[in-house]
């Protein structure tokens, strides 16, 4: 059974940093692109970043470029999102998602990040 | 990276059909056969309903179908059921990045 379990969310002040983790199991992690998708309270889904199987390609939504870094550790079956210079508008539930072709076939339960003073 | 445009809401009675549109550009929807659709119930993670424009994952009822014409993709729910009431999002590959639609609330009357 495929499982994606996010952790690392919480309350952080504007300008602060946070590192999200996603523990994957039930599939061959290093065979798949992985992604982070977020959803602000009461708002729609927003794709944040993705990373190729070997980490050699990464893409970001414009609003997080230069502040967020996606990475992975295939030996640990884990995906990460390092978030720096956080802003109030980064407040959201952050989902880890597995790719199947060009779609997200499995999602984690999400971890809430709140940026507030 | 502008969000794809969806209607805010659509509604229908049980047994009826509803169609949700998803309009993008030639840089996303119109440029690739890579539109997917997600269903999201309140406080739940999204669920993949359609991928590659018109393919259904295993376990998704055949009441759900997808299509595309030019820069617009569509999701049709036939034989609407109470459990179909949810938010629906389209998503398109955009040459590296991805972009989601604005979301549509489907109400079963």
gemmi code that builds the backbone of each chain (N, CA, C; Angstrom):
import gemmi

chains = {
    "A": [
        ("UNK", (0.845, -1.189, 0.000), (0.000, 0.000, 0.000), (0.887, 1.249, 0.000)),
        ("UNK", (0.607, 2.132, -0.940), (1.365, 3.382, -1.016), (0.999, 4.279, 0.156)),
        ("UNK", (2.021, 4.801, 0.823), (1.799, 5.754, 1.903), (2.767, 6.917, 1.765)),
        ("UNK", (2.234, 8.108, 1.961), (3.033, 9.326, 1.991), (2.669, 10.043, 3.281)),
        ("UNK", (3.662, 10.264, 4.139), (3.408, 10.865, 5.447), (4.265, 12.104, 5.609)),
        ("UNK", (3.593, 13.267, 5.611), (4.292, 14.547, 5.768), (4.489, 14.863, 7.249)),
        ("UNK", (5.527, 15.632, 7.528), (5.782, 16.120, 8.878), (6.587, 17.400, 8.774)),
        ("UNK", (6.680, 18.095, 9.901), (7.507, 19.293, 9.949), (6.756, 20.607, 9.927)),
        ("UNK", (5.441, 20.554, 9.747), (4.672, 21.791, 9.748), (4.584, 22.407, 11.131)),
        ("UNK", (4.080, 23.619, 11.187), (3.924, 24.293, 12.468), (3.793, 25.781, 12.301)),
        ("UNK", (3.890, 26.487, 13.421), (3.795, 27.936, 13.449), (5.191, 28.540, 13.371)),
        ("UNK", (5.364, 29.484, 12.458), (6.658, 30.140, 12.292), (6.424, 31.620, 12.043)),
        ("UNK", (7.342, 32.445, 12.487), (7.222, 33.894, 12.282), (7.603, 34.275, 10.860)),
        ("UNK", (7.057, 35.374, 10.364), (7.472, 35.867, 9.039), (8.980, 36.034, 8.985)),
        ("UNK", (9.559, 35.590, 7.866), (11.005, 35.643, 7.714), (11.711, 34.400, 8.208)),
        ("UNK", (10.991, 33.537, 8.879), (11.586, 32.330, 9.435), (11.704, 31.200, 8.430)),
        ("UNK", (12.174, 30.060, 8.929), (12.415, 28.888, 8.081), (11.745, 27.661, 8.669)),
        ("UNK", (11.486, 26.719, 7.789), (10.879, 25.456, 8.186), (11.290, 24.410, 7.166)),
        ("UNK", (11.457, 23.178, 7.600), (11.777, 22.082, 6.672), (10.712, 21.013, 6.774)),
        ("UNK", (10.037, 20.772, 5.685), (9.030, 19.728, 5.632), (9.662, 18.425, 5.139)),
        ("UNK", (9.150, 17.322, 5.652), (9.594, 16.002, 5.222), (8.402, 15.177, 4.779)),
        ("UNK", (8.656, 14.236, 3.896), (7.616, 13.309, 3.437), (8.248, 11.923, 3.374)),
        ("UNK", (7.749, 11.027, 4.206), (8.233, 9.651, 4.221), (7.367, 8.803, 3.310)),
        ("UNK", (7.995, 8.157, 2.334), (7.265, 7.373, 1.335), (7.476, 5.882, 1.568)),
        ("UNK", (6.435, 5.106, 1.290), (6.531, 3.662, 1.390), (5.510, 3.015, 0.473)),
        ("UNK", (5.719, 1.743, 0.168), (4.763, 1.002, -0.640), (4.989, 1.080, -2.132)),
        ("UNK", (6.050, 1.766, -2.565), (6.369, 1.835, -3.984), (7.874, 2.100, -4.112)),
        ("UNK", (8.383, 1.949, -5.334), (9.809, 2.171, -5.566), (10.046, 3.662, -5.717)),
        ("UNK", (10.456, 4.292, -4.631), (10.553, 5.747, -4.545), (11.435, 6.315, -5.642)),
        ("UNK", (12.574, 5.723, -5.900), (13.512, 6.321, -6.844), (13.119, 6.122, -8.307)),
        ("UNK", (11.916, 5.591, -8.552), (11.393, 5.462, -9.910), (10.439, 6.590, -10.293)),
        ("UNK", (10.168, 7.491, -9.354), (9.103, 8.467, -9.585), (9.517, 9.905, -9.305)),
        ("UNK", (9.073, 10.822, -10.199), (9.086, 12.235, -9.845), (8.216, 12.391, -8.605)),
        ("UNK", (8.538, 13.404, -7.814), (7.743, 13.732, -6.631), (7.475, 15.234, -6.611)),
        ("UNK", (6.446, 15.620, -5.866), (6.037, 17.024, -5.888), (5.486, 17.471, -4.539)),
        ("UNK", (5.500, 18.777, -4.319), (4.796, 19.414, -3.216), (3.686, 20.274, -3.808)),
        ("UNK", (2.517, 20.170, -3.205), (1.353, 20.963, -3.596), (0.794, 21.572, -2.314)),
        ("UNK", (0.373, 22.825, -2.358), (-0.156, 23.455, -1.154), (-1.565, 23.986, -1.365)),
        ("UNK", (-2.224, 24.218, -0.235), (-3.593, 24.722, -0.273), (-3.780, 25.675, 0.906)),
        ("UNK", (-3.901, 26.958, 0.607), (-4.156, 27.951, 1.642), (-5.554, 27.723, 2.210)),
        ("UNK", (-5.779, 28.135, 3.442), (-7.085, 27.917, 4.087), (-8.236, 28.454, 3.246)),
        ("UNK", (-9.179, 27.587, 2.910), (-10.338, 27.994, 2.139), (-10.074, 28.292, 0.674)),
        ("UNK", (-8.861, 27.996, 0.203), (-8.483, 28.323, -1.175), (-8.234, 27.047, -1.991)),
        ("UNK", (-7.828, 27.239, -3.236), (-7.603, 26.122, -4.138), (-6.211, 25.531, -4.025)),
        ("UNK", (-5.974, 24.516, -4.835), (-4.679, 23.850, -4.855), (-3.672, 24.675, -5.646)),
        ("UNK", (-2.431, 24.669, -5.195), (-1.354, 25.346, -5.905), (-0.147, 24.425, -5.956)),
        ("UNK", (0.314, 24.106, -7.152), (1.527, 23.329, -7.315), (2.709, 24.186, -6.857)),
        ("UNK", (3.627, 23.589, -6.087), (4.742, 24.345, -5.512), (6.073, 23.985, -6.179)),
        ("UNK", (6.372, 22.691, -6.241), (7.672, 22.285, -6.767), (7.646, 20.803, -7.110)),
        ("UNK", (8.561, 20.403, -8.004), (8.724, 18.982, -8.253), (10.189, 18.649, -8.478)),
        ("UNK", (10.505, 17.360, -8.387), (11.887, 16.912, -8.485), (11.934, 15.568, -9.200)),
        ("UNK", (12.900, 15.447, -10.097), (13.083, 14.236, -10.879), (13.580, 13.096, -10.000)),
        ("UNK", (13.535, 11.894, -10.545), (13.909, 10.707, -9.774), (15.284, 10.814, -9.131)),
        ("UNK", (16.255, 11.325, -9.882), (17.623, 11.390, -9.356), (17.985, 12.767, -8.816)),
        ("UNK", (17.009, 13.658, -8.762), (17.246, 14.999, -8.235), (17.900, 15.953, -9.209)),
        ("UNK", (18.095, 15.529, -10.446), (18.838, 16.349, -11.404), (17.991, 17.466, -12.016)),
        ("UNK", (16.681, 17.386, -11.898), (15.797, 18.442, -12.399), (14.826, 18.843, -11.309)),
        ("UNK", (14.667, 20.136, -11.153), (13.742, 20.679, -10.158), (13.032, 21.878, -10.779)),
        ("UNK", (11.769, 22.033, -10.455), (10.994, 23.170, -10.938), (10.206, 23.750, -9.773)),
        ("UNK", (9.976, 25.070, -9.841), (9.284, 25.765, -8.764), (8.244, 26.722, -9.336)),
        ("UNK", (7.200, 26.959, -8.576), (6.279, 28.035, -8.914), (7.006, 29.352, -8.674)),
        ("UNK", (6.705, 30.352, -9.474), (7.449, 31.617, -9.401), (7.474, 32.210, -7.999)),
        ("UNK", (6.389, 32.092, -7.263), (6.267, 32.772, -5.965), (7.203, 32.222, -4.897)),
        ("UNK", (7.802, 31.060, -5.127), (8.701, 30.489, -4.109), (10.143, 30.376, -4.598)),
        ("UNK", (10.382, 30.715, -5.846), (11.746, 30.618, -6.383), (12.704, 31.470, -5.565)),
        ("UNK", (13.846, 30.879, -5.228), (14.845, 31.574, -4.431), (14.606, 31.485, -2.940)),
        ("UNK", (13.441, 30.998, -2.516), (13.135, 30.871, -1.083), (12.962, 29.415, -0.664)),
        ("UNK", (12.394, 28.598, -1.538), (12.137, 27.181, -1.225), (13.101, 26.299, -2.015)),
        ("UNK", (13.475, 25.183, -1.411), (14.314, 24.202, -2.094), (13.733, 22.806, -1.889)),
        ("UNK", (13.468, 22.127, -2.983), (12.994, 20.744, -2.917), (14.196, 19.817, -3.041)),
        ("UNK", (14.171, 18.731, -2.288), (15.249, 17.753, -2.361), (14.698, 16.382, -2.003)),
        ("UNK", (15.505, 15.360, -2.216), (15.079, 14.007, -1.887), (16.284, 13.182, -1.470)),
        ("UNK", (16.020, 12.144, -0.690), (17.034, 11.182, -0.291), (16.470, 9.815, -0.645)),
        ("UNK", (16.900, 9.272, -1.774), (16.342, 8.003, -2.236), (16.707, 6.840, -1.313)),
        ("UNK", (17.813, 6.944, -0.612), (18.207, 5.882, 0.326), (17.250, 5.825, 1.511)),
        ("UNK", (16.656, 6.972, 1.827), (15.719, 7.046, 2.957), (14.259, 7.117, 2.506)),
        ("UNK", (14.034, 7.008, 1.190), (12.660, 7.121, 0.659), (11.961, 8.372, 1.181)),
        ("UNK", (12.661, 9.471, 1.116), (12.134, 10.703, 1.699), (12.253, 11.891, 0.763)),
        ("UNK", (11.253, 12.752, 0.841), (11.181, 13.999, 0.085), (11.193, 15.139, 1.081)),
        ("UNK", (11.814, 16.262, 0.696), (11.930, 17.393, 1.609), (11.546, 18.697, 0.906)),
        ("UNK", (11.170, 19.678, 1.723), (10.972, 21.033, 1.227), (11.537, 21.988, 2.274)),
        ("UNK", (12.650, 22.613, 1.930), (13.242, 23.624, 2.796), (12.620, 24.958, 2.444)),
        ("UNK", (11.993, 25.593, 3.414), (11.281, 26.855, 3.180), (11.941, 27.960, 3.992)),
        ("UNK", (12.504, 28.937, 3.315), (13.152, 30.078, 3.958), (12.396, 31.364, 3.649)),
        ("UNK", (12.701, 32.405, 4.403), (12.078, 33.721, 4.191), (10.564, 33.592, 4.059)),
        ("UNK", (9.968, 32.886, 4.990), (8.532, 32.610, 4.899), (7.698, 33.873, 5.060)),
        ("UNK", (6.591, 33.886, 4.327), (5.669, 35.015, 4.315), (4.286, 34.551, 4.743)),
        ("UNK", (3.449, 35.481, 5.126), (2.083, 35.139, 5.536), (1.360, 34.366, 4.433)),
        ("UNK", (1.630, 34.722, 3.195), (0.938, 34.072, 2.073), (1.418, 32.649, 1.815)),
        ("UNK", (2.430, 32.189, 2.546), (2.866, 30.795, 2.455), (2.055, 29.904, 3.389)),
        ("UNK", (1.210, 30.509, 4.216), (0.360, 29.728, 5.113), (-0.544, 28.802, 4.314)),
        ("UNK", (-0.448, 27.516, 4.588), (-1.194, 26.528, 3.797), (-0.986, 25.130, 4.364)),
        ("UNK", (-1.825, 24.220, 3.923), (-1.546, 22.799, 4.100), (-0.662, 22.378, 2.933)),
        ("UNK", (0.448, 21.738, 3.251), (1.399, 21.298, 2.236), (1.266, 19.784, 2.066)),
        ("UNK", (0.982, 19.381, 0.825), (0.840, 17.967, 0.492), (2.059, 17.480, -0.283)),
        ("UNK", (2.472, 16.298, 0.028), (3.460, 15.566, -0.753), (2.677, 14.704, -1.740)),
        ("UNK", (3.115, 14.645, -2.989), (2.365, 13.878, -3.990), (3.321, 13.101, -4.888)),
        ("UNK", (2.901, 11.920, -5.238), (3.675, 11.027, -6.121), (3.142, 11.165, -7.537)),
        ("UNK", (4.071, 11.180, -8.473), (3.687, 11.258, -9.879), (3.408, 9.886, -10.480)),
        ("UNK", (2.398, 9.862, -11.352), (2.158, 8.739, -12.255), (2.046, 9.367, -13.634)),
        ("UNK", (3.101, 9.276, -14.413), (3.128, 10.010, -15.674), (3.145, 11.493, -15.359)),
        ("UNK", (2.120, 12.203, -15.804), (2.051, 13.639, -15.554), (0.928, 13.981, -14.590)),
        ("UNK", (0.499, 13.008, -13.777), (-0.561, 13.253, -12.799), (-0.087, 12.829, -11.419)),
        ("UNK", (-0.809, 13.284, -10.398), (-0.491, 12.952, -9.008), (-1.440, 11.862, -8.546)),
        ("UNK", (-0.932, 10.625, -8.452), (-1.846, 9.526, -8.157), (-1.975, 9.208, -6.680)),
        ("UNK", (-1.012, 9.617, -5.884), (-1.116, 9.427, -4.440), (-0.702, 10.716, -3.738)),
        ("UNK", (-1.437, 11.029, -2.666), (-1.206, 12.229, -1.877), (-1.068, 11.858, -0.414)),
        ("UNK", (-0.275, 12.630, 0.315), (-0.230, 12.472, 1.753), (-1.435, 13.149, 2.391)),
        ("UNK", (-1.470, 13.133, 3.710), (-2.585, 13.750, 4.429), (-2.379, 15.256, 4.625)),
        ("UNK", (-1.169, 15.718, 4.364), (-0.872, 17.146, 4.469), (-0.332, 17.544, 5.825)),
        ("UNK", (0.455, 18.617, 5.830), (0.958, 19.199, 7.069), (0.748, 20.703, 7.000)),
        ("UNK", (0.234, 21.275, 8.077), (-0.142, 22.686, 8.086), (1.040, 23.570, 8.458)),
        ("UNK", (1.294, 24.554, 7.635), (2.298, 25.571, 7.916), (1.578, 26.896, 8.124)),
        ("UNK", (1.816, 27.523, 9.276), (1.199, 28.813, 9.586), (2.303, 29.832, 9.795)),
        ("UNK", (2.275, 30.878, 8.994), (3.272, 31.946, 9.108), (2.585, 33.159, 9.715)),
        ("UNK", (2.937, 33.457, 10.948), (2.272, 34.537, 11.660), (3.134, 34.985, 12.840)),
        ("UNK", (3.013, 36.262, 13.161), (3.735, 36.787, 14.322), (2.850, 36.744, 15.560)),
    ],
    "B": [
        ("UNK", (2.732, 31.569, -15.155), (2.138, 30.510, -14.367), (0.799, 30.947, -13.783)),
        ("UNK", (-0.116, 31.371, -14.613), (-1.438, 31.760, -14.144), (-2.312, 30.524, -14.005)),
        ("UNK", (-3.167, 30.539, -12.970), (-4.062, 29.418, -12.734), (-4.991, 29.212, -13.929)),
        ("UNK", (-5.309, 27.970, -14.187), (-6.273, 27.645, -15.233), (-7.658, 28.093, -14.763)),
        ("UNK", (-8.509, 28.481, -15.687), (-9.811, 29.036, -15.330), (-10.910, 27.982, -15.325)),
        ("UNK", (-11.567, 27.868, -14.187), (-12.714, 26.966, -14.035), (-13.907, 27.774, -13.533)),
        ("UNK", (-15.135, 27.308, -13.795), (-16.304, 27.975, -13.207), (-16.301, 27.763, -11.700)),
        ("UNK", (-16.787, 28.739, -10.962), (-16.753, 28.616, -9.503), (-17.638, 27.481, -9.013)),
        ("UNK", (-18.772, 27.288, -9.674), (-19.683, 26.251, -9.223), (-20.542, 25.729, -10.366)),
        ("UNK", (-20.937, 24.475, -10.242), (-21.928, 23.871, -11.131), (-22.823, 23.008, -10.259)),
        ("UNK", (-24.029, 22.780, -10.716), (-24.945, 21.961, -9.927), (-25.835, 21.125, -10.834)),
        ("UNK", (-26.363, 20.063, -10.263), (-27.265, 19.198, -11.009), (-28.017, 18.287, -10.067)),
        ("UNK", (-29.109, 17.751, -10.538), (-29.899, 16.819, -9.749), (-29.333, 15.415, -9.902)),
        ("UNK", (-29.624, 14.555, -8.958), (-29.162, 13.167, -9.077), (-29.590, 12.570, -10.417)),
        ("UNK", (-28.651, 11.889, -11.062), (-28.931, 11.262, -12.342), (-28.609, 12.132, -13.549)),
        ("UNK", (-28.509, 13.428, -13.319), (-28.179, 14.337, -14.424), (-26.679, 14.319, -14.697)),
        ("UNK", (-26.295, 15.041, -15.763), (-24.878, 15.189, -16.105), (-24.446, 16.635, -15.901)),
        ("UNK", (-23.214, 16.804, -15.463), (-22.643, 18.142, -15.357), (-21.265, 18.117, -16.025)),
        ("UNK", (-20.880, 19.249, -16.574), (-19.570, 19.374, -17.218), (-18.847, 20.581, -16.657)),
        ("UNK", (-17.575, 20.370, -16.316), (-16.723, 21.422, -15.779), (-15.661, 21.742, -16.821)),
        ("UNK", (-15.519, 22.999, -17.146), (-14.502, 23.400, -18.112), (-13.234, 23.868, -17.404)),
        ("UNK", (-12.141, 23.831, -18.125), (-10.831, 24.194, -17.590), (-10.054, 24.848, -18.742)),
        ("UNK", (-9.926, 26.165, -18.673), (-9.330, 26.890, -19.798), (-7.940, 27.391, -19.460)),
        ("UNK", (-7.013, 27.056, -20.341), (-5.629, 27.487, -20.168), (-5.128, 28.164, -21.422)),
        ("UNK", (-3.881, 27.876, -21.748), (-3.247, 28.483, -22.915), (-2.510, 27.409, -23.712)),
        ("UNK", (-1.874, 27.820, -24.788), (-1.092, 26.887, -25.591), (0.199, 26.473, -24.878)),
        ("UNK", (0.517, 27.153, -23.775), (1.712, 26.804, -22.998), (1.425, 25.741, -21.951)),
        ("UNK", (0.176, 25.446, -21.736), (-0.161, 24.400, -20.774), (-1.200, 23.444, -21.375)),
        ("UNK", (-2.482, 23.706, -21.158), (-3.520, 22.776, -21.613), (-3.379, 22.438, -23.104)),
        ("UNK", (-3.261, 23.453, -23.920), (-3.241, 23.248, -25.365), (-1.942, 22.715, -25.906)),
        ("UNK", (-0.894, 22.736, -25.086), (0.419, 22.333, -25.559), (0.781, 20.888, -25.282)),
        ("UNK", (0.041, 20.262, -24.392), (0.363, 18.896, -23.975), (-0.930, 18.117, -23.721)),
        ("UNK", (-0.918, 16.830, -23.961), (-2.061, 15.972, -23.610), (-1.876, 15.479, -22.180)),
        ("UNK", (-1.777, 16.438, -21.253), (-1.396, 16.101, -19.875), (-2.270, 16.798, -18.848)),
        ("UNK", (-3.566, 16.803, -19.083), (-4.493, 17.379, -18.115), (-5.008, 16.269, -17.199)),
        ("UNK", (-5.027, 16.569, -15.923), (-5.575, 15.638, -14.943), (-6.646, 16.359, -14.137)),
        ("UNK", (-7.509, 15.572, -13.494), (-8.608, 16.119, -12.690), (-8.606, 15.458, -11.313)),
        ("UNK", (-8.916, 16.266, -10.279), (-8.893, 15.812, -8.900), (-10.201, 16.174, -8.223)),
        ("UNK", (-10.662, 15.247, -7.398), (-11.844, 15.453, -6.564), (-11.369, 15.661, -5.139)),
        ("UNK", (-11.921, 16.644, -4.454), (-11.547, 16.877, -3.063), (-12.789, 17.108, -2.215)),
        ("UNK", (-12.992, 16.230, -1.266), (-14.039, 16.421, -0.271), (-13.471, 17.249, 0.872)),
        ("UNK", (-14.342, 17.913, 1.649), (-13.868, 18.782, 2.727), (-12.912, 18.074, 3.677)),
        ("UNK", (-11.816, 18.744, 3.964), (-10.797, 18.274, 4.912), (-10.177, 16.943, 4.501)),
        ("UNK", (-10.193, 16.641, 3.223), (-9.567, 15.431, 2.718), (-8.524, 15.791, 1.666)),
        ("UNK", (-7.586, 14.881, 1.466), (-6.614, 15.073, 0.401), (-7.291, 14.883, -0.953)),
        ("UNK", (-6.789, 15.522, -1.986), (-7.348, 15.342, -3.339), (-7.200, 13.900, -3.812)),
        ("UNK", (-8.097, 13.520, -4.725), (-8.084, 12.177, -5.305), (-8.049, 12.305, -6.823)),
        ("UNK", (-7.144, 11.565, -7.445), (-7.025, 11.589, -8.905), (-8.234, 10.901, -9.539)),
        ("UNK", (-8.893, 11.614, -10.472), (-10.065, 11.076, -11.142), (-9.826, 10.802, -12.631)),
        ("UNK", (-9.034, 11.667, -13.270), (-8.735, 11.550, -14.696), (-7.282, 11.967, -14.905)),
        ("UNK", (-6.558, 11.258, -15.767), (-5.207, 11.677, -16.128), (-5.041, 11.594, -17.639)),
        ("UNK", (-4.026, 12.275, -18.152), (-3.776, 12.310, -19.600), (-5.056, 12.602, -20.385)),
        ("UNK", (-5.771, 13.612, -19.938), (-6.997, 14.142, -20.563), (-8.218, 13.264, -20.356)),
        ("UNK", (-8.102, 11.962, -20.644), (-9.315, 11.137, -20.671), (-9.134, 9.725, -20.123)),
        ("UNK", (-8.096, 9.480, -19.371), (-7.865, 8.135, -18.812), (-8.323, 8.088, -17.360)),
        ("UNK", (-8.958, 6.998, -16.987), (-9.440, 6.817, -15.628), (-8.556, 5.844, -14.857)),
        ("UNK", (-8.103, 6.237, -13.668), (-7.361, 5.271, -12.836), (-8.293, 4.133, -12.411)),
        ("UNK", (-7.687, 3.040, -12.052), (-8.461, 1.910, -11.558), (-9.282, 2.342, -10.348)),
        ("UNK", (-10.554, 1.944, -10.342), (-11.408, 2.250, -9.206), (-12.265, 3.491, -9.368)),
        ("UNK", (-11.969, 4.313, -10.353), (-12.786, 5.506, -10.603), (-13.959, 5.108, -11.497)),
        ("UNK", (-15.182, 5.435, -11.078), (-16.360, 5.029, -11.862), (-16.331, 5.598, -13.274)),
        ("UNK", (-16.902, 4.834, -14.226), (-16.892, 5.301, -15.614), (-17.892, 6.433, -15.837)),
        ("UNK", (-18.541, 6.890, -14.777), (-19.399, 8.075, -14.871), (-18.541, 9.332, -15.090)),
        ("UNK", (-17.275, 9.223, -14.763), (-16.357, 10.344, -14.904), (-15.604, 10.201, -16.232)),
        ("UNK", (-15.635, 11.266, -17.034), (-14.930, 11.232, -18.312), (-14.304, 12.585, -18.596)),
        ("UNK", (-13.231, 12.567, -19.376), (-12.529, 13.803, -19.690), (-12.345, 13.971, -21.180)),
        ("UNK", (-12.188, 15.224, -21.589), (-11.949, 15.530, -22.992), (-11.182, 16.832, -23.077)),
        ("UNK", (-10.762, 17.154, -24.298), (-10.015, 18.393, -24.488), (-10.221, 18.886, -25.912)),
        ("UNK", (-10.298, 20.202, -26.067), (-10.377, 20.826, -27.377), (-9.616, 22.137, -27.318)),
        ("UNK", (-8.567, 22.229, -28.089), (-7.757, 23.444, -28.061), (-7.168, 23.676, -26.689)),
        ("UNK", (-7.398, 24.856, -26.145), (-6.843, 25.211, -24.840), (-7.801, 24.945, -23.686)),
        ("UNK", (-8.876, 24.212, -23.956), (-9.877, 23.936, -22.921), (-10.077, 22.439, -22.732)),
        ("UNK", (-9.968, 22.014, -21.465), (-10.264, 20.642, -21.095), (-11.594, 20.620, -20.360)),
        ("UNK", (-12.214, 19.449, -20.329), (-13.512, 19.330, -19.671), (-13.613, 18.018, -18.918)),
        ("UNK", (-14.310, 18.073, -17.797), (-14.645, 16.887, -17.013), (-16.164, 16.770, -17.002)),
        ("UNK", (-16.666, 15.618, -17.375), (-18.103, 15.372, -17.347), (-18.411, 14.277, -16.338)),
        ("UNK", (-19.377, 14.569, -15.484), (-19.877, 13.571, -14.541), (-21.283, 13.206, -14.986)),
        ("UNK", (-21.452, 11.966, -15.411), (-22.762, 11.488, -15.859), (-23.436, 10.731, -14.729)),
        ("UNK", (-24.766, 10.776, -14.706), (-25.469, 10.053, -13.657), (-25.033, 10.517, -12.282)),
        ("UNK", (-25.142, 11.809, -12.067), (-24.667, 12.445, -10.833), (-25.201, 11.739, -9.593)),
        ("UNK", (-24.311, 11.526, -8.618), (-24.697, 10.905, -7.364), (-24.350, 11.820, -6.201)),
        ("UNK", (-25.000, 11.597, -5.067), (-24.807, 12.457, -3.898), (-23.338, 12.539, -3.493)),
        ("UNK", (-22.635, 11.433, -3.607), (-21.224, 11.410, -3.173), (-20.291, 12.160, -4.128)),
        ("UNK", (-20.831, 12.599, -5.255), (-20.021, 13.377, -6.203), (-19.912, 14.840, -5.783)),
        ("UNK", (-20.701, 15.239, -4.780), (-20.632, 16.623, -4.303), (-19.275, 16.857, -3.662)),
        ("UNK", (-18.506, 17.755, -4.253), (-17.119, 17.987, -3.839), (-16.549, 19.129, -4.664)),
        ("UNK", (-15.309, 19.489, -4.364), (-14.563, 20.425, -5.194), (-13.756, 19.637, -6.220)),
        ("UNK", (-13.661, 20.191, -7.419), (-12.922, 19.540, -8.493), (-11.889, 20.519, -9.066)),
        ("UNK", (-10.677, 20.003, -9.279), (-9.588, 20.818, -9.803), (-8.982, 20.144, -11.035)),
        ("UNK", (-8.728, 20.934, -12.055), (-7.949, 20.441, -13.173), (-6.490, 20.823, -12.929)),
        ("UNK", (-5.622, 20.160, -13.657), (-4.195, 20.442, -13.531), (-3.543, 20.123, -14.862)),
        ("UNK", (-2.596, 20.949, -15.273), (-1.915, 20.711, -16.539), (-0.412, 20.821, -16.397)),
        ("UNK", (0.281, 19.957, -17.095), (1.725, 20.077, -17.264), (1.982, 21.334, -18.090)),
        ("UNK", (3.063, 22.058, -17.735), (3.360, 23.298, -18.444), (4.837, 23.352, -18.832)),
        ("UNK", (5.372, 22.197, -19.211), (6.746, 22.160, -19.696), (7.801, 22.124, -18.621)),
        ("UNK", (7.457, 21.584, -17.482), (8.398, 21.530, -16.355), (7.588, 21.777, -15.112)),
        ("UNK", (7.122, 23.013, -14.961), (6.166, 23.302, -13.894), (4.781, 22.708, -14.217)),
        ("UNK", (3.906, 22.768, -13.215), (2.505, 22.381, -13.397), (1.639, 23.547, -12.941)),
        ("UNK", (0.394, 23.540, -13.375), (-0.522, 24.585, -12.944), (-1.893, 23.978, -12.697)),
        ("UNK", (-2.500, 24.364, -11.574), (-3.836, 23.898, -11.226), (-4.886, 24.901, -11.689)),
        ("UNK", (-6.104, 24.407, -11.796), (-7.233, 25.277, -12.054), (-7.703, 25.946, -10.778)),
        ("UNK", (-8.625, 26.878, -10.938), (-9.136, 27.659, -9.816), (-10.108, 26.875, -8.947)),
        ("UNK", (-10.588, 25.749, -9.442), (-11.470, 24.895, -8.658), (-12.943, 25.154, -8.923)),
        ("UNK", (-13.722, 24.080, -8.904), (-15.161, 24.158, -9.124), (-15.887, 23.355, -8.059)),
        ("UNK", (-16.863, 23.980, -7.428), (-17.670, 23.262, -6.441), (-18.863, 22.641, -7.154)),
        ("UNK", (-18.987, 21.345, -7.058), (-20.125, 20.634, -7.638), (-21.143, 20.368, -6.536)),
        ("UNK", (-22.349, 20.847, -6.765), (-23.441, 20.660, -5.806), (-24.486, 19.733, -6.401)),
        ("UNK", (-24.869, 18.730, -5.624), (-25.940, 17.820, -6.049), (-27.221, 18.285, -5.376)),
        ("UNK", (-28.156, 18.727, -6.181), (-29.383, 19.342, -5.664), (-30.322, 18.335, -4.999)),
    ],
}
model = gemmi.Model(1)
for chain_id, residues in chains.items():
    chain = gemmi.Chain(chain_id)
    for i, (resn, *xyz) in enumerate(residues, 1):
        res = gemmi.Residue()
        res.name, res.seqid = resn, gemmi.SeqId(i, " ")
        for name, pos in zip(("N", "CA", "C"), xyz):
            atom = gemmi.Atom()
            atom.name, atom.element = name, gemmi.Element(name[0])
            atom.pos, atom.b_iso = gemmi.Position(*pos), 0.0
            res.add_atom(atom)
        chain.add_residue(res)
    model.add_chain(chain)
structure = gemmi.Structure()
structure.add_model(model)
structure.setup_entities()
